[in-house]
Amino acid sequence: MATQVDSAAASEGDAFREEVRQFLAENFPAELKGKNNALASVEGPTEESDAQRQWREAMGARGWGTPTWPKEYGGGGLTKPQARILDQEMAKIGAFNPIGGMGVMMFGPTLLEYGSEEQKKEHIPPICRGEIRWCQGYSEPNAGSDLANLQTMAEDKGEHYLVNGQKTWTSGGQWADKCFCLVRTDRSDKHKGISFLLIDMDTPGVEVRPITMISGASPFCETFFTDVKVPKENLVGEEGNGWTIGKRLLQHERTNLSGGGSMARLMGASIADVAKHYVGTDADGRIDDPVLRDRIADFEIRWNSFLLTARRAVEESKAQGGVSEISSVLKKLGTKLGQERAEMAIEIMGLQGLGWEGEGFTDKELAGVRGWLFGKATTIYGGSTEIQNNIIAKRVLGMLDHQ
């Protein structure tokens, strides 16, 4: 009986794989091979070419940009094995997922769990189609690591809330259409006075001011709310439940950030390929520096072990009802490994890893330097390493504070 079930599952998998291959052959533009989804990058959107638009629309129509999300809201409705097949076939031809950003990474999964039916029907489909950009209104000048100290106030005015306050480090705020925001609806209780509100970024009274980083980019902003009217139906969950919803969203963010941040993606090639290019190879095609070769082998073993562990942990968490505190472990280790990789890549590049602008450097080398600098933030945003250590100690290891 088990053999028949396995055979049927294999047959279904083969049929779906063929469906994916045909879809990719018909819809993925060859000119996009090996490229990334620049529209979902924290560095900001670039102008969408006709090929990018066609690819996004094709994937969005199938729901395959969010493959395992419910089909009734525009997702693909695929099983996990089917989603893996989709990933595998896309990787084979150098295709990328054109649907992404904070809507997919953070807000969408949270709304699917906590949103009303009306909110899901309104907000999830355009996320699945890649038609809308979201930003996150969490941190404030005096509420970073102690996020619950936030003071942005949403006053109940009957049919709407009136929002006043300031957020900072709002990634992509200058390009976003909407913001999922933690606001205070009650000053008498630090945690229970927080609510989760959705704000249109083009509402009168919303102002964004981009912040320039050391890398030269301005991927995030200061955001100011001055007498901003927000409809009551934009409240997710109940008043005072924002801290619970907000923490859940952070677990999704940390799980997604654990892949090492954007600096690894910016470098593109594997660290071994980088070394072969800049250091050279011996007669056997190996990296022509035995010490560096050992260092890279050690890193690759640890990196791939982490990726396998992360996949297992995420699948176990989802099987138990979603992400969990294990996301803090993944975020802490994954971002640190990503920084280590970027440091090693810059070292291997030598003088070519010191470029900032001008002639003598390739675009990839300049991007690598900026990615290395940008990567310093990955152990801070989404909850600093120190915060993750506290969460791991208390909620994973079960350690208690001793007064």
C-alpha positions as CSV (number, residue, x, y, z in Angstrom):
1,M,0.0,0.0,0.0
2,A,2.8,2.4,0.9
3,T,4.5,1.6,-2.4
4,Q,1.4,2.5,-4.3
5,V,1.0,5.8,-2.4
6,D,4.7,6.7,-3.0
7,S,4.4,5.8,-6.7
8,A,1.3,8.0,-7.0
9,A,3.0,10.9,-5.3
10,A,6.0,10.6,-7.5
11,S,3.8,10.6,-10.6
12,E,2.0,13.7,-9.4
13,G,5.4,15.3,-8.8
14,D,6.6,14.5,-12.2
15,A,3.4,15.9,-13.8
16,F,3.8,19.1,-11.8
17,R,7.5,19.4,-12.7
18,E,6.6,19.1,-16.4
19,E,3.9,21.8,-15.9
20,V,6.4,24.1,-14.3
21,R,9.0,23.5,-17.1
22,Q,6.4,24.3,-19.8
23,F,5.3,27.5,-17.9
24,L,8.9,28.7,-17.5
25,A,9.7,28.0,-21.2
26,E,6.7,30.0,-22.3
27,N,6.9,32.9,-19.8
28,F,10.4,33.5,-18.4
29,P,12.3,36.1,-20.6
30,A,15.8,34.8,-21.4
31,E,17.2,38.3,-21.0
32,L,16.4,38.1,-17.2
33,K,18.4,34.9,-16.7
34,G,20.7,35.2,-13.6
35,K,19.2,38.5,-12.4
36,N,17.5,39.3,-9.1
37,N,14.2,40.9,-8.2
38,A,15.4,44.5,-8.0
39,L,11.8,45.8,-7.4
40,A,11.7,44.0,-4.0
41,S,15.1,45.2,-2.9
42,V,15.6,47.3,0.2
43,E,17.8,49.5,-1.9
44,G,14.6,50.7,-3.6
45,P,12.8,50.0,-6.9
46,T,14.3,50.4,-10.3
47,E,12.3,51.2,-13.4
48,E,10.5,48.0,-14.5
49,S,11.3,46.9,-18.0
50,D,8.7,45.3,-20.3
51,A,10.3,41.9,-19.6
52,Q,10.2,42.3,-15.9
53,R,6.6,43.4,-16.0
54,Q,5.6,40.4,-18.2
55,W,7.4,38.0,-15.9
56,R,5.8,39.5,-12.8
57,E,2.4,39.4,-14.3
58,A,2.8,35.8,-15.4
59,M,3.9,34.6,-12.0
60,G,1.3,36.7,-10.2
61,A,-1.5,35.3,-12.4
62,R,-0.5,31.8,-11.3
63,G,0.0,32.8,-7.7
64,W,3.4,31.2,-7.9
65,G,5.2,34.3,-6.4
66,T,3.6,33.2,-3.1
67,P,3.4,29.5,-3.9
68,T,2.0,28.1,-0.7
69,W,-0.4,30.9,0.2
70,P,-4.1,30.1,-0.1
71,K,-5.4,30.1,-3.6
72,E,-8.6,31.9,-2.6
73,Y,-6.6,35.1,-1.8
74,G,-4.4,34.9,-4.9
75,G,-1.7,32.6,-3.8
76,G,-0.5,29.4,-5.6
77,G,-2.1,27.0,-3.2
78,L,0.8,24.6,-3.8
79,T,2.0,21.9,-1.4
80,K,5.5,22.2,0.1
81,P,6.8,19.5,-2.3
82,Q,5.3,21.4,-5.2
83,A,6.9,24.6,-4.0
84,R,10.3,22.9,-3.8
85,I,9.9,21.7,-7.4
86,L,9.1,25.2,-8.5
87,D,12.2,26.5,-6.8
88,Q,14.3,23.8,-8.3
89,E,13.1,24.3,-11.9
90,M,13.5,28.1,-11.6
91,A,17.1,27.6,-10.3
92,K,18.0,25.4,-13.2
93,I,17.3,28.1,-15.8
94,G,18.5,31.1,-13.7
95,A,15.0,32.4,-13.1
96,F,14.0,34.5,-10.0
97,N,10.8,35.1,-8.2
98,P,9.5,38.5,-9.3
99,I,7.1,38.8,-6.4
100,G,8.6,39.9,-3.1
101,G,9.2,42.7,-0.6
102,M,7.8,43.3,2.9
103,G,4.3,42.4,1.8
104,V,5.4,38.8,1.1
105,M,8.2,38.5,3.7
106,M,6.4,40.0,6.7
107,F,3.0,41.5,6.4
108,G,1.2,39.0,4.3
109,P,1.8,35.9,6.5
110,T,0.8,38.0,9.5
111,L,-2.4,39.2,8.0
112,L,-3.4,35.7,6.9
113,E,-3.2,34.8,10.6
114,Y,-4.7,37.8,12.3
115,G,-6.6,39.8,9.6
116,S,-10.4,39.8,9.1
117,E,-11.8,38.2,6.0
118,E,-12.4,41.6,4.4
119,Q,-8.8,42.7,5.1
120,K,-7.4,39.5,3.6
121,K,-9.5,39.9,0.4
122,E,-8.5,43.5,0.1
123,H,-4.7,43.3,0.8
124,I,-3.5,39.8,0.0
125,P,-4.3,39.5,-3.7
126,P,-2.3,42.6,-4.8
127,I,0.6,41.4,-2.7
128,C,0.5,38.0,-4.6
129,R,0.4,39.9,-7.9
130,G,3.3,42.2,-6.9
131,E,1.2,45.3,-7.5
132,I,1.8,47.0,-4.1
133,R,4.7,47.9,-1.8
134,W,4.5,47.9,2.0
135,C,6.7,49.4,4.6
136,Q,7.0,48.9,8.3
137,G,6.3,51.5,11.0
138,Y,7.9,50.1,14.1
139,S,11.0,51.8,15.5
140,E,11.0,55.3,16.9
141,P,13.8,57.7,18.0
142,N,13.2,56.5,21.6
143,A,11.8,53.1,20.9
144,G,14.4,50.9,19.2
145,S,15.5,47.9,21.2
146,D,12.7,48.8,23.7
147,L,10.1,48.8,20.9
148,A,7.2,48.7,23.4
149,N,8.2,52.2,24.5
150,L,6.7,53.6,21.2
151,Q,4.7,56.8,21.5
152,T,3.1,57.3,18.1
153,M,-0.5,57.9,19.2
154,A,-3.7,56.9,17.4
155,E,-6.7,58.7,19.0
156,D,-10.2,57.3,18.6
157,K,-12.2,59.9,16.8
158,G,-15.3,57.8,16.2
159,E,-15.2,56.8,12.6
160,H,-11.5,57.1,12.3
161,Y,-8.2,57.3,14.2
162,L,-6.1,60.4,14.3
163,V,-2.4,59.5,14.2
164,N,0.4,61.7,15.4
165,G,4.0,60.7,16.0
166,Q,7.3,59.7,14.3
167,K,8.9,56.5,13.1
168,T,12.4,55.9,12.0
169,W,14.4,53.4,9.9
170,T,11.3,53.0,7.8
171,S,12.7,50.8,5.0
172,G,11.4,51.7,1.6
173,G,9.1,54.3,3.1
174,Q,9.7,56.8,0.2
175,W,8.5,54.2,-2.3
176,A,5.8,52.4,-0.3
177,D,2.1,52.5,-1.0
178,K,1.0,51.4,2.5
179,C,2.5,51.0,6.0
180,F,1.8,48.4,8.6
181,C,2.3,50.3,11.8
182,L,2.4,49.8,15.6
183,V,0.6,52.7,17.3
184,R,-0.4,53.5,20.9
185,T,-4.2,53.5,21.5
186,D,-3.9,53.5,25.4
187,R,-1.2,55.3,27.4
188,S,-2.1,53.5,30.7
189,D,-0.5,50.1,29.7
190,K,2.9,49.8,28.0
191,H,2.2,46.6,26.1
192,K,-1.6,46.3,26.1
193,G,-1.9,49.9,24.9
194,I,-0.4,49.0,21.5
195,S,-2.5,48.4,18.3
196,F,-1.7,47.3,14.8
197,L,-2.8,49.8,12.2
198,L,-2.6,50.0,8.3
199,I,-1.9,53.4,6.9
200,D,-2.0,54.6,3.3
201,M,1.3,56.5,2.7
202,D,-0.4,59.1,0.4
203,T,-2.8,60.2,3.3
204,P,-2.5,63.9,4.1
205,G,-0.1,64.4,7.0
206,V,2.3,61.6,6.1
207,E,5.8,62.8,5.4
208,V,9.0,60.8,4.7
209,R,12.6,61.9,4.8
210,P,15.2,59.5,3.4
211,I,18.2,58.7,5.5
212,T,21.6,58.3,3.8
213,M,23.7,55.4,5.0
214,I,27.5,54.9,5.0
215,S,27.1,52.8,1.8
216,G,25.7,55.8,0.0
217,A,22.2,54.4,-0.4
218,S,19.1,55.7,1.2
219,P,16.9,52.6,1.6
220,F,15.0,53.9,4.7
221,C,13.5,57.0,6.1
222,E,12.2,59.1,9.0
223,T,8.5,59.0,8.8
224,F,6.3,61.7,10.4
225,F,2.5,61.5,11.0
226,T,0.7,64.8,11.6
227,D,-3.1,64.5,12.2
228,V,-3.3,61.5,9.8
229,K,-6.8,60.2,9.5
230,V,-7.0,56.4,9.4
231,P,-10.3,54.5,8.9
232,K,-11.4,52.2,11.7
233,E,-11.5,49.2,9.3
234,N,-7.7,49.5,9.0
235,L,-7.2,48.2,12.5
236,V,-5.9,44.6,12.4
237,G,-7.2,42.5,15.3
238,E,-8.6,44.2,18.3
239,E,-7.3,47.4,20.0
240,G,-4.5,46.5,22.4
241,N,-3.6,43.3,20.5
242,G,-0.9,45.0,18.5
243,W,2.0,43.8,20.6
244,T,1.1,40.2,20.0
245,I,0.6,40.7,16.3
246,G,3.7,42.8,16.0
247,K,5.9,40.1,17.7
248,R,4.5,37.5,15.3
249,L,5.4,39.7,12.3
250,L,9.0,40.0,13.7
251,Q,9.3,36.3,13.8
252,H,8.5,36.2,10.1
253,E,11.0,39.0,9.4
254,R,13.8,37.2,11.4
255,T,13.2,33.9,9.7
256,N,13.5,35.6,6.3
257,L,16.5,37.7,7.3
258,S,18.4,34.6,8.5
259,G,19.6,33.9,5.0
260,G,22.5,36.3,5.5
261,G,21.1,39.6,4.3
262,S,21.6,41.4,1.0
263,M,25.4,41.4,1.0
264,A,25.6,37.8,0.0
265,R,23.1,38.3,-2.8
266,L,25.0,41.4,-4.1
267,M,28.2,39.4,-4.5
268,G,26.3,36.8,-6.6
269,A,29.0,34.1,-7.1
270,S,30.0,31.6,-4.4
271,I,32.9,32.6,-2.2
272,A,35.0,29.8,-3.9
273,D,34.3,31.3,-7.3
274,V,35.4,34.8,-6.0
275,A,38.6,33.3,-4.8
276,K,39.4,31.5,-8.0
277,H,38.8,34.7,-9.9
278,Y,41.0,36.9,-7.8
279,V,43.6,34.5,-6.3
280,G,43.8,32.1,-9.2
281,T,44.0,28.3,-9.4
282,D,46.7,25.6,-9.4
283,A,47.3,22.9,-11.9
284,D,44.4,20.9,-10.5
285,G,41.9,23.8,-10.7
286,R,41.9,24.4,-7.0
287,I,42.2,27.8,-5.3
288,D,45.9,28.6,-5.5
289,D,46.3,29.3,-1.7
290,P,46.0,26.3,0.6
291,V,45.3,28.4,3.7
292,L,42.5,30.3,2.0
293,R,41.2,27.1,0.6
294,D,40.9,25.6,4.1
295,R,39.2,28.8,5.3
296,I,36.6,28.7,2.5
297,A,36.0,25.0,3.0
298,D,35.4,25.6,6.7
299,F,33.0,28.5,6.0
300,E,31.1,26.6,3.3
301,I,30.6,23.6,5.7
302,R,29.2,25.9,8.4
303,W,27.1,27.9,5.9
304,N,25.5,24.8,4.3
305,S,24.9,23.2,7.6
306,F,23.1,26.4,8.7
307,L,21.0,26.4,5.6
308,L,19.9,22.8,6.1
309,T,19.2,23.4,9.8
310,A,17.2,26.6,8.9
311,R,15.1,24.7,6.4
312,R,14.3,22.0,8.8
313,A,13.5,24.4,11.6
314,V,11.2,26.5,9.5
315,E,9.3,23.5,8.2
316,E,9.0,22.1,11.7
317,S,7.7,25.5,12.9
318,K,5.2,25.8,10.1
319,A,4.0,22.2,10.8
320,Q,3.3,23.3,14.3
321,G,1.3,26.3,13.2
322,G,3.8,28.9,12.0
323,V,7.0,30.6,12.9
324,S,8.3,30.5,16.4
325,E,11.0,31.8,18.7
326,I,13.5,29.6,16.8
327,S,13.5,32.5,14.3
328,S,15.7,34.3,16.8
329,V,18.3,31.5,16.6
330,L,18.2,31.6,12.8
331,K,18.4,35.4,12.6
332,K,21.4,35.5,15.0
333,L,23.5,32.9,13.3
334,G,22.5,33.6,9.7
335,T,23.2,37.3,9.7
336,K,26.6,36.7,11.4
337,L,27.6,34.1,8.8
338,G,26.5,36.5,6.1
339,Q,28.8,39.2,7.5
340,E,31.6,36.7,7.7
341,R,31.2,35.9,4.1
342,A,31.2,39.5,3.0
343,E,34.3,40.2,5.0
344,M,36.1,37.3,3.4
345,A,35.0,38.3,0.0
346,I,36.4,41.8,0.4
347,E,39.6,40.4,1.8
348,I,40.0,38.1,-1.2
349,M,39.4,40.9,-3.7
350,G,42.3,42.8,-2.3
351,L,42.7,46.3,-3.8
352,Q,39.6,45.6,-6.0
353,G,37.6,45.3,-2.7
354,L,38.4,48.9,-1.8
355,G,36.6,50.7,-4.6
356,W,33.8,53.2,-4.1
357,E,33.4,54.8,-7.5
358,G,35.4,55.7,-10.7
359,E,37.3,53.7,-13.2
360,G,39.2,50.5,-12.5
361,F,36.4,48.7,-10.7
362,T,33.6,46.5,-12.1
363,D,30.0,47.1,-11.1
364,K,30.0,43.9,-9.2
365,E,33.0,45.0,-7.2
366,L,31.5,48.3,-6.3
367,A,28.2,46.6,-5.4
368,G,30.2,44.1,-3.2
369,V,31.8,47.0,-1.2
370,R,28.4,48.6,-0.7
371,G,26.9,45.3,0.2
372,W,29.6,44.6,2.8
373,L,28.9,48.0,4.4
374,F,25.1,47.5,4.2
375,G,25.5,44.1,5.8
376,K,26.7,45.6,9.1
377,A,23.1,46.6,9.8
378,T,21.8,43.0,9.5
379,T,22.7,42.2,13.1
380,I,20.8,45.3,14.2
381,Y,17.6,45.6,12.2
382,G,14.8,43.1,12.7
383,G,15.9,42.9,16.4
384,S,19.6,43.3,17.4
385,T,21.8,40.3,18.2
386,E,21.6,41.3,21.9
387,I,17.8,41.2,21.8
388,Q,17.9,37.8,20.0
389,N,20.2,36.5,22.8
390,N,17.6,37.5,25.4
391,I,14.8,35.8,23.5
392,I,16.8,32.7,23.0
393,A,17.7,32.6,26.7
394,K,14.2,33.2,27.9
395,R,11.9,31.5,25.4
396,V,14.0,28.8,23.8
397,L,16.3,27.7,26.6
398,G,13.7,28.5,29.3
399,M,16.1,30.6,31.4
400,L,14.6,33.2,33.8
401,D,15.8,36.5,35.0
402,H,17.4,36.4,38.5
403,Q,16.6,39.5,40.5
